[in-house]
Amino acid sequence: MQDKLNPIHVFISAFGVSSFAGLAALLRAGKEVGWVSILSAMLNSGLLGLAITLSWYVKFQDNIYFLIGVCILAGLGGATMVDFVVQALKSGGLSIGNVNVEFKSLKKQETPEEKSESLNGK
């Protein structure tokens, strides 16, 4: 029988492969890439893969390859989910089927008196 792997090595590996899967998803999207977006995608996907590994390690400790494969898929999906949420927030809402969800701005509405004061230079 194969010796069990050190759990710390499994957790580090899961974080690493999930992070790079998130980076791959970001680069494949074809958008402008900056340091913040790279760091965000890698941390989000890596932490998602790590959370899956931490929660499923006891159940799948005999099948580490399956666990790492799930983490890779989670890394790809995690970056895509963040893109979806950011795009929905930027566009002001989303529509799925016949259900429309709009995000209203939290910007304070000016009263007519405030508008006239700003126009008069007060």
A tleap script that builds the chain and sets N, CA, C and O, in Angstrom:
source leaprc.protein.ff14SB
mol = sequence {
  NMET GLN ASP LYS LEU ASN PRO ILE HIE VAL
  PHE ILE SER ALA PHE GLY VAL SER SER PHE
  ALA GLY LEU ALA ALA LEU LEU ARG ALA GLY
  LYS GLU VAL GLY TRP VAL SER ILE LEU SER
  ALA MET LEU ASN SER GLY LEU LEU GLY LEU
  ALA ILE THR LEU SER TRP TYR VAL LYS PHE
  GLN ASP ASN ILE TYR PHE LEU ILE GLY VAL
  CYS ILE LEU ALA GLY LEU GLY GLY ALA THR
  MET VAL ASP PHE VAL VAL GLN ALA LEU LYS
  SER GLY GLY LEU SER ILE GLY ASN VAL ASN
  VAL GLU PHE LYS SER LEU LYS LYS GLN GLU
  THR PRO GLU GLU LYS SER GLU SER LEU ASN
  GLY CLYS
}
set mol.1.N position { 0.835 -1.188 0.000 }
set mol.1.CA position { 0.000 0.000 0.000 }
set mol.1.C position { 0.875 1.245 0.000 }
set mol.1.O position { 1.950 1.261 0.600 }
set mol.2.N position { 0.419 2.259 -0.660 }
set mol.2.CA position { 1.167 3.514 -0.761 }
set mol.2.C position { 1.154 4.243 0.574 }
set mol.2.O position { 0.143 4.264 1.277 }
set mol.3.N position { 2.305 4.845 0.917 }
set mol.3.CA position { 2.376 5.640 2.141 }
set mol.3.C position { 1.496 6.870 1.986 }
set mol.3.O position { 1.345 7.407 0.889 }
set mol.4.N position { 0.919 7.309 3.096 }
set mol.4.CA position { 0.099 8.517 3.085 }
set mol.4.C position { 0.998 9.730 2.918 }
set mol.4.O position { 2.108 9.783 3.448 }
set mol.5.N position { 0.498 10.696 2.175 }
set mol.5.CA position { 1.238 11.939 1.978 }
set mol.5.C position { 1.049 12.839 3.187 }
set mol.5.O position { 0.043 12.761 3.893 }
set mol.6.N position { 2.027 13.685 3.406 }
set mol.6.CA position { 1.925 14.658 4.488 }
set mol.6.C position { 0.791 15.627 4.159 }
set mol.6.O position { 0.791 16.220 3.081 }
set mol.7.N position { -0.179 15.801 5.065 }
set mol.7.CA position { -1.317 16.677 4.772 }
set mol.7.C position { -0.911 18.115 4.434 }
set mol.7.O position { -1.558 18.757 3.606 }
set mol.8.N position { 0.141 18.621 5.059 }
set mol.8.CA position { 0.589 19.991 4.770 }
set mol.8.C position { 1.001 20.111 3.303 }
set mol.8.O position { 0.699 21.112 2.653 }
set mol.9.N position { 1.686 19.099 2.785 }
set mol.9.CA position { 2.089 19.122 1.374 }
set mol.9.C position { 0.875 19.075 0.452 }
set mol.9.O position { 0.858 19.723 -0.594 }
set mol.10.N position { -0.129 18.315 0.842 }
set mol.10.CA position { -1.357 18.251 0.036 }
set mol.10.C position { -2.051 19.608 0.031 }
set mol.10.O position { -2.517 20.060 -1.014 }
set mol.11.N position { -2.124 20.263 1.194 }
set mol.11.CA position { -2.793 21.560 1.286 }
set mol.11.C position { -2.050 22.619 0.478 }
set mol.11.O position { -2.672 23.423 -0.215 }
set mol.12.N position { -0.733 22.621 0.565 }
set mol.12.CA position { 0.068 23.585 -0.199 }
set mol.12.C position { -0.083 23.330 -1.701 }
set mol.12.O position { -0.198 24.270 -2.487 }
set mol.13.N position { -0.084 22.062 -2.088 }
set mol.13.CA position { -0.246 21.715 -3.503 }
set mol.13.C position { -1.619 22.136 -4.023 }
set mol.13.O position { -1.739 22.654 -5.134 }
set mol.14.N position { -2.650 21.910 -3.211 }
set mol.14.CA position { -4.000 22.290 -3.620 }
set mol.14.C position { -4.102 23.801 -3.796 }
set mol.14.O position { -4.707 24.275 -4.758 }
set mol.15.N position { -3.511 24.558 -2.873 }
set mol.15.CA position { -3.521 26.013 -2.999 }
set mol.15.C position { -2.784 26.446 -4.265 }
set mol.15.O position { -3.256 27.319 -4.993 }
set mol.16.N position { -1.630 25.835 -4.526 }
set mol.16.CA position { -0.825 26.203 -5.694 }
set mol.16.C position { -1.517 25.912 -7.010 }
set mol.16.O position { -1.577 26.778 -7.883 }
set mol.17.N position { -2.043 24.697 -7.168 }
set mol.17.CA position { -2.673 24.366 -8.452 }
set mol.17.C position { -3.966 25.151 -8.648 }
set mol.17.O position { -4.292 25.528 -9.773 }
set mol.18.N position { -4.700 25.399 -7.578 }
set mol.18.CA position { -5.916 26.206 -7.699 }
set mol.18.C position { -5.578 27.639 -8.087 }
set mol.18.O position { -6.269 28.250 -8.902 }
set mol.19.N position { -4.511 28.171 -7.497 }
set mol.19.CA position { -4.084 29.536 -7.825 }
set mol.19.C position { -3.719 29.666 -9.293 }
set mol.19.O position { -4.125 30.620 -9.956 }
set mol.20.N position { -2.961 28.716 -9.797 }
set mol.20.CA position { -2.564 28.792 -11.200 }
set mol.20.C position { -3.731 28.520 -12.139 }
set mol.20.O position { -3.747 29.026 -13.261 }
set mol.21.N position { -4.708 27.728 -11.701 }
set mol.21.CA position { -5.912 27.536 -12.507 }
set mol.21.C position { -6.692 28.852 -12.589 }
set mol.21.O position { -7.228 29.193 -13.643 }
set mol.22.N position { -6.754 29.584 -11.481 }
set mol.22.CA position { -7.403 30.897 -11.496 }
set mol.22.C position { -6.683 31.882 -12.393 }
set mol.22.O position { -7.318 32.665 -13.100 }
set mol.23.N position { -5.350 31.848 -12.369 }
set mol.23.CA position { -4.556 32.707 -13.245 }
set mol.23.C position { -4.791 32.344 -14.711 }
set mol.23.O position { -4.902 33.224 -15.564 }
set mol.24.N position { -4.866 31.048 -14.997 }
set mol.24.CA position { -5.125 30.611 -16.373 }
set mol.24.C position { -6.493 31.094 -16.849 }
set mol.24.O position { -6.637 31.521 -17.995 }
set mol.25.N position { -7.488 31.027 -15.981 }
set mol.25.CA position { -8.822 31.502 -16.352 }
set mol.25.C position { -8.814 33.006 -16.608 }
set mol.25.O position { -9.484 33.490 -17.520 }
set mol.26.N position { -8.054 33.739 -15.799 }
set mol.26.CA position { -7.949 35.188 -15.991 }
set mol.26.C position { -7.265 35.518 -17.316 }
set mol.26.O position { -7.729 36.393 -18.048 }
set mol.27.N position { -6.193 34.845 -17.624 }
set mol.27.CA position { -5.468 35.110 -18.870 }
set mol.27.C position { -6.282 34.690 -20.092 }
set mol.27.O position { -6.205 35.328 -21.142 }
set mol.28.N position { -7.052 33.631 -19.957 }
set mol.28.CA position { -7.867 33.156 -21.072 }
set mol.28.C position { -9.015 34.110 -21.377 }
set mol.28.O position { -9.510 34.145 -22.504 }
set mol.29.N position { -9.445 34.888 -20.376 }
set mol.29.CA position { -10.558 35.816 -20.568 }
set mol.29.C position { -10.214 36.918 -21.567 }
set mol.29.O position { -11.114 37.508 -22.165 }
set mol.30.N position { -8.930 37.202 -21.757 }
set mol.30.CA position { -8.510 38.182 -22.745 }
set mol.30.C position { -8.682 39.624 -22.324 }
set mol.30.O position { -8.649 40.521 -23.166 }
set mol.31.N position { -8.863 39.861 -21.047 }
set mol.31.CA position { -9.024 41.230 -20.560 }
set mol.31.C position { -7.674 41.807 -20.183 }
set mol.31.O position { -6.664 41.104 -20.147 }
set mol.32.N position { -7.676 43.101 -19.903 }
set mol.32.CA position { -6.449 43.752 -19.463 }
set mol.32.C position { -6.055 43.192 -18.100 }
set mol.32.O position { -6.884 43.078 -17.197 }
set mol.33.N position { -4.787 42.847 -17.969 }
set mol.33.CA position { -4.308 42.189 -16.754 }
set mol.33.C position { -3.336 43.103 -16.033 }
set mol.33.O position { -2.364 43.580 -16.617 }
set mol.34.N position { -3.609 43.342 -14.756 }
set mol.34.CA position { -2.715 44.120 -13.909 }
set mol.34.C position { -2.339 43.304 -12.685 }
set mol.34.O position { -2.830 42.193 -12.485 }
set mol.35.N position { -1.475 43.862 -11.883 }
set mol.35.CA position { -1.019 43.138 -10.691 }
set mol.35.C position { -2.158 42.866 -9.727 }
set mol.35.O position { -2.204 41.801 -9.111 }
set mol.36.N position { -3.064 43.795 -9.588 }
set mol.36.CA position { -4.181 43.607 -8.656 }
set mol.36.C position { -5.098 42.485 -9.136 }
set mol.36.O position { -5.532 41.657 -8.334 }
set mol.37.N position { -5.393 42.450 -10.424 }
set mol.37.CA position { -6.270 41.401 -10.939 }
set mol.37.C position { -5.603 40.026 -10.860 }
set mol.37.O position { -6.267 39.029 -10.579 }
set mol.38.N position { -4.298 39.974 -11.105 }
set mol.38.CA position { -3.570 38.706 -10.980 }
set mol.38.C position { -3.598 38.226 -9.540 }
set mol.38.O position { -3.903 37.063 -9.276 }
set mol.39.N position { -3.284 39.111 -8.616 }
set mol.39.CA position { -3.265 38.745 -7.200 }
set mol.39.C position { -4.657 38.341 -6.727 }
set mol.39.O position { -4.806 37.373 -5.981 }
set mol.40.N position { -5.657 39.069 -7.151 }
set mol.40.CA position { -7.032 38.761 -6.763 }
set mol.40.C position { -7.468 37.394 -7.274 }
set mol.40.O position { -8.028 36.602 -6.516 }
set mol.41.N position { -7.222 37.109 -8.539 }
set mol.41.CA position { -7.625 35.827 -9.127 }
set mol.41.C position { -6.889 34.658 -8.468 }
set mol.41.O position { -7.480 33.617 -8.182 }
set mol.42.N position { -5.590 34.849 -8.233 }
set mol.42.CA position { -4.812 33.753 -7.641 }
set mol.42.C position { -5.198 33.515 -6.185 }
set mol.42.O position { -5.319 32.366 -5.761 }
set mol.43.N position { -5.393 34.579 -5.417 }
set mol.43.CA position { -5.780 34.398 -4.010 }
set mol.43.C position { -7.182 33.810 -3.891 }
set mol.43.O position { -7.414 32.900 -3.095 }
set mol.44.N position { -8.105 34.326 -4.677 }
set mol.44.CA position { -9.474 33.814 -4.624 }
set mol.44.C position { -9.518 32.335 -4.971 }
set mol.44.O position { -10.093 31.535 -4.233 }
set mol.45.N position { -8.917 31.975 -6.083 }
set mol.45.CA position { -8.959 30.582 -6.522 }
set mol.45.C position { -8.156 29.681 -5.596 }
set mol.45.O position { -8.575 28.562 -5.300 }
set mol.46.N position { -7.015 30.157 -5.142 }
set mol.46.CA position { -6.193 29.357 -4.229 }
set mol.46.C position { -6.885 29.099 -2.907 }
set mol.46.O position { -6.847 27.982 -2.393 }
set mol.47.N position { -7.511 30.113 -2.357 }
set mol.47.CA position { -8.219 29.934 -1.086 }
set mol.47.C position { -9.449 29.054 -1.257 }
set mol.47.O position { -9.799 28.305 -0.344 }
set mol.48.N position { -10.106 29.129 -2.396 }
set mol.48.CA position { -11.237 28.248 -2.661 }
set mol.48.C position { -10.776 26.791 -2.731 }
set mol.48.O position { -11.405 25.912 -2.142 }
set mol.49.N position { -9.697 26.537 -3.437 }
set mol.49.CA position { -9.148 25.177 -3.501 }
set mol.49.C position { -8.666 24.681 -2.145 }
set mol.49.O position { -8.848 23.512 -1.806 }
set mol.50.N position { -8.053 25.567 -1.373 }
set mol.50.CA position { -7.599 25.197 -0.034 }
set mol.50.C position { -8.782 24.862 0.871 }
set mol.50.O position { -8.718 23.904 1.642 }
set mol.51.N position { -9.845 25.630 0.785 }
set mol.51.CA position { -11.035 25.358 1.605 }
set mol.51.C position { -11.643 24.003 1.256 }
set mol.51.O position { -12.070 23.266 2.145 }
set mol.52.N position { -11.682 23.678 -0.019 }
set mol.52.CA position { -12.202 22.373 -0.436 }
set mol.52.C position { -11.317 21.260 0.091 }
set mol.52.O position { -11.812 20.249 0.589 }
set mol.53.N position { -10.015 21.442 -0.017 }
set mol.53.CA position { -9.089 20.426 0.461 }
set mol.53.C position { -9.191 20.242 1.972 }
set mol.53.O position { -9.181 19.115 2.466 }
set mol.54.N position { -9.288 21.337 2.697 }
set mol.54.CA position { -9.399 21.234 4.150 }
set mol.54.C position { -10.685 20.530 4.569 }
set mol.54.O position { -10.692 19.773 5.539 }
set mol.55.N position { -11.759 20.774 3.849 }
set mol.55.CA position { -13.028 20.168 4.242 }
set mol.55.C position { -13.173 18.719 3.763 }
set mol.55.O position { -13.882 17.940 4.399 }
set mol.56.N position { -12.525 18.342 2.667 }
set mol.56.CA position { -12.684 16.995 2.116 }
set mol.56.C position { -11.476 16.094 2.331 }
set mol.56.O position { -11.500 14.945 1.890 }
set mol.57.N position { -10.429 16.562 2.985 }
set mol.57.CA position { -9.200 15.762 3.086 }
set mol.57.C position { -9.439 14.436 3.796 }
set mol.57.O position { -8.954 13.404 3.334 }
set mol.58.N position { -10.159 14.434 4.885 }
set mol.58.CA position { -10.362 13.196 5.648 }
set mol.58.C position { -11.113 12.170 4.808 }
set mol.58.O position { -10.787 10.983 4.837 }
set mol.59.N position { -12.118 12.623 4.060 }
set mol.59.CA position { -12.915 11.702 3.251 }
set mol.59.C position { -12.136 11.151 2.055 }
set mol.59.O position { -12.293 9.982 1.702 }
set mol.60.N position { -11.307 11.975 1.437 }
set mol.60.CA position { -10.607 11.570 0.217 }
set mol.60.C position { -9.097 11.438 0.405 }
set mol.60.O position { -8.349 11.618 -0.556 }
set mol.61.N position { -8.637 11.136 1.596 }
set mol.61.CA position { -7.187 11.043 1.800 }
set mol.61.C position { -6.583 9.839 1.080 }
set mol.61.O position { -5.370 9.794 0.873 }
set mol.62.N position { -7.400 8.873 0.701 }
set mol.62.CA position { -6.891 7.742 -0.078 }
set mol.62.C position { -6.892 8.027 -1.574 }
set mol.62.O position { -6.316 7.260 -2.345 }
set mol.63.N position { -7.524 9.106 -1.992 }
set mol.63.CA position { -7.605 9.465 -3.410 }
set mol.63.C position { -7.234 10.942 -3.570 }
set mol.63.O position { -8.080 11.777 -3.888 }
set mol.64.N position { -5.971 11.239 -3.347 }
set mol.64.CA position { -5.474 12.614 -3.396 }
set mol.64.C position { -5.586 13.191 -4.804 }
set mol.64.O position { -5.815 14.390 -4.958 }
set mol.65.N position { -5.430 12.366 -5.825 }
set mol.65.CA position { -5.495 12.869 -7.199 }
set mol.65.C position { -6.884 13.425 -7.516 }
set mol.65.O position { -7.004 14.444 -8.197 }
set mol.66.N position { -7.927 12.763 -7.029 }
set mol.66.CA position { -9.282 13.282 -7.205 }
set mol.66.C position { -9.426 14.623 -6.503 }
set mol.66.O position { -9.990 15.563 -7.064 }
set mol.67.N position { -8.923 14.715 -5.289 }
set mol.67.CA position { -9.030 15.944 -4.506 }
set mol.67.C position { -8.305 17.106 -5.191 }
set mol.67.O position { -8.830 18.219 -5.240 }
set mol.68.N position { -7.122 16.859 -5.713 }
set mol.68.CA position { -6.376 17.902 -6.423 }
set mol.68.C position { -7.098 18.277 -7.716 }
set mol.68.O position { -7.116 19.451 -8.088 }
set mol.69.N position { -7.692 17.306 -8.405 }
set mol.69.CA position { -8.455 17.597 -9.622 }
set mol.69.C position { -9.665 18.481 -9.339 }
set mol.69.O position { -9.967 19.390 -10.113 }
set mol.70.N position { -10.354 18.217 -8.238 }
set mol.70.CA position { -11.488 19.055 -7.848 }
set mol.70.C position { -11.013 20.474 -7.552 }
set mol.70.O position { -11.698 21.444 -7.878 }
set mol.71.N position { -9.835 20.593 -6.933 }
set mol.71.CA position { -9.287 21.920 -6.620 }
set mol.71.C position { -8.937 22.689 -7.891 }
set mol.71.O position { -9.112 23.907 -7.945 }
set mol.72.N position { -8.450 21.997 -8.902 }
set mol.72.CA position { -8.153 22.657 -10.177 }
set mol.72.C position { -9.442 23.191 -10.803 }
set mol.72.O position { -9.491 24.329 -11.269 }
set mol.73.N position { -10.474 22.364 -10.807 }
set mol.73.CA position { -11.758 22.813 -11.357 }
set mol.73.C position { -12.334 23.959 -10.540 }
set mol.73.O position { -12.928 24.881 -11.098 }
set mol.74.N position { -12.167 23.911 -9.230 }
set mol.74.CA position { -12.645 25.008 -8.378 }
set mol.74.C position { -11.870 26.290 -8.662 }
set mol.74.O position { -12.442 27.380 -8.640 }
set mol.75.N position { -10.575 26.167 -8.927 }
set mol.75.CA position { -9.776 27.339 -9.265 }
set mol.75.C position { -10.236 27.988 -10.554 }
set mol.75.O position { -10.304 29.214 -10.647 }
set mol.76.N position { -10.553 27.172 -11.550 }
set mol.76.CA position { -11.068 27.707 -12.811 }
set mol.76.C position { -12.434 28.351 -12.606 }
set mol.76.O position { -12.700 29.438 -13.119 }
set mol.77.N position { -13.289 27.678 -11.860 }
set mol.77.CA position { -14.634 28.196 -11.623 }
set mol.77.C position { -14.646 29.406 -10.708 }
set mol.77.O position { -15.480 30.297 -10.869 }
set mol.78.N position { -13.725 29.451 -9.743 }
set mol.78.CA position { -13.676 30.578 -8.812 }
set mol.78.C position { -13.347 31.875 -9.515 }
set mol.78.O position { -13.950 32.908 -9.224 }
set mol.79.N position { -12.403 31.840 -10.433 }
set mol.79.CA position { -12.050 33.045 -11.179 }
set mol.79.C position { -13.199 33.474 -12.085 }
set mol.79.O position { -13.447 34.668 -12.251 }
set mol.80.N position { -13.891 32.520 -12.662 }
set mol.80.CA position { -15.027 32.833 -13.519 }
set mol.80.C position { -16.165 33.445 -12.710 }
set mol.80.O position { -16.839 34.363 -13.177 }
set mol.81.N position { -16.376 32.941 -11.507 }
set mol.81.CA position { -17.448 33.474 -10.662 }
set mol.81.C position { -17.157 34.916 -10.252 }
set mol.81.O position { -18.062 35.751 -10.242 }
set mol.82.N position { -15.916 35.210 -9.919 }
set mol.82.CA position { -15.551 36.585 -9.565 }
set mol.82.C position { -15.769 37.507 -10.757 }
set mol.82.O position { -16.275 38.617 -10.591 }
set mol.83.N position { -15.397 37.069 -11.954 }
set mol.83.CA position { -15.637 37.856 -13.167 }
set mol.83.C position { -17.130 38.120 -13.367 }
set mol.83.O position { -17.528 39.232 -13.717 }
set mol.84.N position { -17.942 37.107 -13.144 }
set mol.84.CA position { -19.392 37.240 -13.309 }
set mol.84.C position { -19.964 38.271 -12.334 }
set mol.84.O position { -20.765 39.118 -12.730 }
set mol.85.N position { -19.562 38.204 -11.080 }
set mol.85.CA position { -20.075 39.134 -10.071 }
set mol.85.C position { -19.633 40.563 -10.369 }
set mol.85.O position { -20.435 41.491 -10.265 }
set mol.86.N position { -18.371 40.749 -10.737 }
set mol.86.CA position { -17.868 42.086 -11.046 }
set mol.86.C position { -18.591 42.665 -12.256 }
set mol.86.O position { -18.947 43.843 -12.264 }
set mol.87.N position { -18.806 41.849 -13.266 }
set mol.87.CA position { -19.505 42.316 -14.465 }
set mol.87.C position { -20.954 42.679 -14.143 }
set mol.87.O position { -21.474 43.666 -14.664 }
set mol.88.N position { -21.606 41.894 -13.290 }
set mol.88.CA position { -22.987 42.188 -12.905 }
set mol.88.C position { -23.065 43.497 -12.128 }
set mol.88.O position { -23.999 44.275 -12.319 }
set mol.89.N position { -22.100 43.745 -11.261 }
set mol.89.CA position { -22.091 44.989 -10.504 }
set mol.89.C position { -21.821 46.185 -11.402 }
set mol.89.O position { -22.416 47.246 -11.214 }
set mol.90.N position { -20.930 46.028 -12.377 }
set mol.90.CA position { -20.614 47.127 -13.288 }
set mol.90.C position { -21.789 47.466 -14.198 }
set mol.90.O position { -22.031 48.637 -14.493 }
set mol.91.N position { -22.515 46.452 -14.640 }
set mol.91.CA position { -23.617 46.701 -15.568 }
set mol.91.C position { -24.897 47.129 -14.858 }
set mol.91.O position { -25.856 47.533 -15.516 }
set mol.92.N position { -24.933 47.050 -13.549 }
set mol.92.CA position { -26.096 47.512 -12.799 }
set mol.92.C position { -27.155 46.455 -12.581 }
set mol.92.O position { -28.243 46.770 -12.100 }
set mol.93.N position { -26.870 45.219 -12.920 }
set mol.93.CA position { -27.836 44.156 -12.690 }
set mol.93.C position { -27.598 42.980 -13.611 }
set mol.93.O position { -26.632 42.946 -14.373 }
set mol.94.N position { -28.510 42.007 -13.524 }
set mol.94.CA position { -28.404 40.851 -14.396 }
set mol.94.C position { -29.794 40.317 -14.698 }
set mol.94.O position { -30.758 40.601 -13.987 }
set mol.95.N position { -29.873 39.548 -15.754 }
set mol.95.CA position { -31.135 38.984 -16.187 }
set mol.95.C position { -30.930 37.502 -16.481 }
set mol.95.O position { -30.104 37.129 -17.313 }
set mol.96.N position { -31.696 36.664 -15.784 }
set mol.96.CA position { -31.633 35.222 -16.006 }
set mol.96.C position { -33.054 34.765 -16.306 }
set mol.96.O position { -33.916 34.772 -15.428 }
set mol.97.N position { -33.289 34.370 -17.541 }
set mol.97.CA position { -34.634 33.986 -17.946 }
set mol.97.C position { -35.562 35.191 -17.894 }
set mol.97.O position { -35.278 36.229 -18.492 }
set mol.98.N position { -36.663 35.050 -17.184 }
set mol.98.CA position { -37.615 36.150 -17.044 }
set mol.98.C position { -37.408 36.941 -15.765 }
set mol.98.O position { -38.211 37.814 -15.435 }
set mol.99.N position { -36.339 36.642 -15.046 }
set mol.99.CA position { -36.071 37.316 -13.774 }
set mol.99.C position { -35.011 38.384 -13.995 }
set mol.99.O position { -33.906 38.080 -14.447 }
set mol.100.N position { -35.341 39.632 -13.678 }
set mol.100.CA position { -34.403 40.740 -13.801 }
set mol.100.C position { -34.054 41.251 -12.407 }
set mol.100.O position { -34.938 41.514 -11.591 }
set mol.101.N position { -32.773 41.387 -12.149 }
set mol.101.CA position { -32.315 41.924 -10.867 }
set mol.101.C position { -31.505 43.171 -11.168 }
set mol.101.O position { -30.519 43.107 -11.903 }
set mol.102.N position { -31.909 44.310 -10.608 }
set mol.102.CA position { -31.199 45.562 -10.823 }
set mol.102.C position { -30.540 46.005 -9.536 }
set mol.102.O position { -31.119 45.875 -8.457 }
set mol.103.N position { -29.334 46.525 -9.646 }
set mol.103.CA position { -28.627 47.066 -8.504 }
set mol.103.C position { -28.743 48.574 -8.562 }
set mol.103.O position { -28.302 49.202 -9.525 }
set mol.104.N position { -29.324 49.142 -7.550 }
set mol.104.CA position { -29.486 50.594 -7.524 }
set mol.104.C position { -28.265 51.222 -6.884 }
set mol.104.O position { -27.641 50.648 -5.991 }
set mol.105.N position { -27.945 52.385 -7.347 }
set mol.105.CA position { -26.805 53.114 -6.813 }
set mol.105.C position { -27.095 53.582 -5.398 }
set mol.105.O position { -28.217 53.972 -5.073 }
set mol.106.N position { -26.073 53.538 -4.569 }
set mol.106.CA position { -26.211 54.012 -3.201 }
set mol.106.C position { -25.883 55.495 -3.092 }
set mol.106.O position { -25.788 56.040 -1.992 }
set mol.107.N position { -25.712 56.136 -4.229 }
set mol.107.CA position { -25.374 57.549 -4.262 }
set mol.107.C position { -26.543 58.377 -3.739 }
set mol.107.O position { -27.694 58.121 -4.090 }
set mol.108.N position { -26.253 59.347 -2.916 }
set mol.108.CA position { -27.287 60.182 -2.315 }
set mol.108.C position { -27.920 61.062 -3.389 }
set mol.108.O position { -27.227 61.682 -4.196 }
set mol.109.N position { -29.244 61.100 -3.382 }
set mol.109.CA position { -29.975 61.948 -4.312 }
set mol.109.C position { -30.016 63.375 -3.771 }
set mol.109.O position { -30.284 63.587 -2.589 }
set mol.110.N position { -29.753 64.342 -4.631 }
set mol.110.CA position { -29.804 65.741 -4.216 }
set mol.110.C position { -31.245 66.224 -4.209 }
set mol.110.O position { -32.036 65.901 -5.095 }
set mol.111.N position { -31.558 66.993 -3.203 }
set mol.111.CA position { -32.886 67.605 -3.155 }
set mol.111.C position { -32.887 68.806 -4.100 }
set mol.111.O position { -31.817 69.286 -4.474 }
set mol.112.N position { -34.070 69.305 -4.497 }
set mol.112.CA position { -34.115 70.474 -5.400 }
set mol.112.C position { -33.407 71.698 -4.804 }
set mol.112.O position { -32.814 72.489 -5.537 }
set mol.113.N position { -33.470 71.852 -3.487 }
set mol.113.CA position { -32.796 72.995 -2.855 }
set mol.113.C position { -31.275 72.875 -2.986 }
set mol.113.O position { -30.591 73.864 -3.246 }
set mol.114.N position { -30.750 71.661 -2.804 }
set mol.114.CA position { -29.306 71.447 -2.923 }
set mol.114.C position { -28.840 71.670 -4.356 }
set mol.114.O position { -27.754 72.203 -4.580 }
set mol.115.N position { -29.656 71.266 -5.326 }
set mol.115.CA position { -29.299 71.484 -6.722 }
set mol.115.C position { -29.225 72.968 -7.046 }
set mol.115.O position { -28.300 73.411 -7.726 }
set mol.116.N position { -30.190 73.736 -6.565 }
set mol.116.CA position { -30.190 75.170 -6.847 }
set mol.116.C position { -29.036 75.875 -6.135 }
set mol.116.O position { -28.472 76.833 -6.663 }
set mol.117.N position { -28.685 75.398 -4.931 }
set mol.117.CA position { -27.540 75.986 -4.214 }
set mol.117.C position { -26.236 75.703 -4.946 }
set mol.117.O position { -25.369 76.572 -5.039 }
set mol.118.N position { -26.098 74.470 -5.471 }
set mol.118.CA position { -24.850 74.145 -6.181 }
set mol.118.C position { -24.761 74.936 -7.490 }
set mol.118.O position { -23.659 75.282 -7.917 }
set mol.119.N position { -25.885 75.228 -8.131 }
set mol.119.CA position { -25.881 76.005 -9.361 }
set mol.119.C position { -25.586 77.479 -9.088 }
set mol.119.O position { -24.956 78.147 -9.908 }
set mol.120.N position { -26.033 77.985 -7.952 }
set mol.120.CA position { -25.818 79.388 -7.596 }
set mol.120.C position { -24.444 79.623 -6.987 }
set mol.120.O position { -24.048 80.768 -6.770 }
set mol.121.N position { -23.711 78.543 -6.708 }
set mol.121.CA position { -22.357 78.709 -6.184 }
set mol.121.C position { -22.290 78.895 -4.684 }
set mol.121.O position { -21.287 79.403 -4.183 }
set mol.122.N position { -23.294 78.514 -3.964 }
set mol.122.CA position { -23.278 78.657 -2.511 }
set mol.122.C position { -22.575 77.520 -1.864 }
set mol.122.O position { -22.468 77.477 -0.639 }
savepdb mol mol.pdb
quit
